Amino acid sequence: MGIKKSYKGVLEIFARYWRCYGGFSALFLSPYLHVSLVLTVVLTPVWTDIGWWNIPIEVMPGILGFSLGGYAIWIAIGDGRFRALLAGSDEKAQSSPFMEINASFLHFILLQFLSILMALIFLSIGPSHQSQVNCIHLGFWFFGFLVFVYALLSAIAAAMAIFRVASWYDMHLTQIRESDKEK
């Protein structure tokens, strides 16, 4: 496999994720992003302090473990018949509910990775003295802390996605029970 083909495959799978997630409109209309912006502003004393990047480095690995566990729960919910109902999109939808939930979890995991990566970059190039902090640093720090807070709040989004699917499965089983009673 050539390098060009490898990159094409990576770009295609990221494009598929982004499409299933909902693209920029889903990102910019996300209440979790909006709350993250507000929290980032409220928490200005935290991210304007040198060394704030140690927080995501310490917190995110545990959250990443939660997200992988949540993803395993999502994959285990329901039976084959239920999963078949969720998978496969119709003509009207760009992606199935199955793929949308998977994209939601992938989004959550990618945010965590980006949060850790940005914190490591800030750790490696961050100023060592308060006098070296300038507007450029603060702009990057704002964005980095925003990604961190958004990754944290995305944990709620992922948990709600699991709850949504669990409620769908509950409705599915209720319909089966009612159908069995009618027979």
N, C-alpha and C positions, 0 to 999 in steps of 0.2 A: 504494500500500500504506500503510495507516494505521499509526500508531505502536503501537497496541494489537496489531495483527497481527504487527508486527516483533518485539515483545517475546515474543509467544506462540511464534513460530518459534524464537527463541533459547532460551527455556525448554524447548521440546520437544526440541531437539537435545541440550541438556545433560542432560535427563532420560534420553534414549536412551543417551547415553554412560555415564551413571552406572549405568543398568540393565545394560548390556553389561559394564561394568567389574566389577560385582558388588555395588555399593552399599557401605554402611557396614560390612557384615560382611567384605567383601574388604579394605577399608581397615584395619580394626582387627585383623584376623587376619593381616595381611601381615608376614612375617618381615623384610622390608625396613624397615617402619615400626618394628618392635621393635628391630632393630639400630640404627636411626637414633636412637631414644630413648636407648639405651645410649651410643652415641657422643656424643650431645649432652651427656649428663651427664659423660662422660669429658673432653670438650673444654670444660668450664665455663670454664677460664681464657681461652679464645679469645672466647666470646660475651659474657662479662661485661666485656670491655674495650671502651671507646669506640672506634668505628671498625671493628668487626668486619664491618660491612655492606659494606665495600669488597671483601671476599673474594668474596661472591657476584656483585657487580657486575663483578669482573674474571674470574671463573671461568665463570659461567653462559653467556655468549654462545658460548664455544667448545663447551660441552656441548650447547647448543641446535643448533649446526651438526652435531654428531655425531648427535643424535636425528633431525634431518631427513634426514641421509644414511642412517641406519638404517631410517627409514620408507620411503625410496625403495628400499632393498634388499628390504624386506618386500614391497612392491608388485610387485617384479620376480621374486620367487621363484616357480618353477614355471610350468607351462603353463596354458592355459585349462581343461583338464580337471581338473587338480589344484585350481585355485582354485574351480571349481564344486563339487568335493567338500567344500571347507571352508565355502563360503557356504551360507546357507539353514539355518535352525534346524528341528529336528523338534518334535513335540508336547511332548516331555519337557524340552527345553532352552529357556531364555528367549532365548538368543542363540546364533548359530553360532560355531564356532571363528574364522572369519574376522573377525567383529565383535568377539569378545573380544580378539584380537590388536590390532585397530585401536584398541579402547578402552584397551588397555595402553599403546600409543604415545601416544595422546591424553593419558592420565593423566600420563605422563612429561613431555610438552611443557607441560601446564598447571602441573605442579609447578615446572618451570623458570621459567615466566612469573611464577608467584606468588612464587617466591624472589627474582627480580630486582625485582619490584614492591615487595615488603616491604622489601628492602634500600634501594631508592630512597626509600621513605617514612621509614625510620629515618635515612637520610642527611639528609633535609630537616628532620626534627624532633628529631633526636638531641641530647642534652645536650652542651654544649661543654666542660663541666668535670666532673671525677670527682665532685665534691660534689653534683651534681644527680641522680646516679643513685640511684633508689629501687627498691622492690620492684615497683612497676608497670612501670618500665622493664625490669627484669630478667625479669619474666613475659613481656612482649612479645618481648624479645630471645631468650628461651628458645624461644618458639614460632617466631620467625623463623628462628633457627638450625636448629631441628628441620626446618622445611620445606626449608631449604637442604641439609642432610645427607640428608634423604629424597629430594630431587631427585637428588642425586649417586648414591645407592644405587639409585634407579630406573633409572639407566643400565644397571646390571647386570641388572635385571629385563627391560628392553627388549632387551638383547643376548641374554639367555636365551630370550626370546620368538622372536627371529629364529632362534636355534639350534633351538628346538623345531620351528618350521615347516620348517626345513631338514631336520631328521631325519624329519619326516612326509613330505616330498617324496622323501627317499631311500628310505623304505619304499614309497612309492607307485611309484617307478620300479622297485624290486626286484620288486614284485608284477606290474607290467606285463611285465618281462623274464621272470619265471617263467611267466606266462600265455602269453607268446609262444613259449616253449620247448615248452610242452605242445601247442601247435597243430601 
